[in-house]
């Protein structure tokens, strides 16, 4: 399967919730809960990987910053 986004977070519930949220916007995501699992996941993927903390904000046209 091809993923648009990989969530790496040691809090499993937060990672799962983030993936569910992204699914509402047709963003196919997966999650891992450690750096070691991230490396294992990435080694098995055969696709271009982009790392950017602004990627989701840009893809979904959402401003994550709190105003005020």
FENNORTA-V952215 format. One record per backbone hydrogen bond with DSSP energy under -0.5 kcal/mol. CO is the residue of the C=O (numbers start at 1). NH is the residue of the N-H. Records with the same first field share a line. If there is no record, write none. Layout:
CO->NH ; NH
This chain:
5->7 ; 30
6->8
7->9 ; 32
10->12
11->15
12->16
13->17
14->18
15->19
16->20
17->21
18->22
19->23
20->24
21->24
22->25 ; 27
23->26
26->28
27->29
28->4 ; 5
30->7
32->9
34->38
35->39
36->40
37->41
38->42
39->43
40->44
41->44
42->45
50->52
52->55
54->58
55->59
56->60
57->61 ; 62
62->64
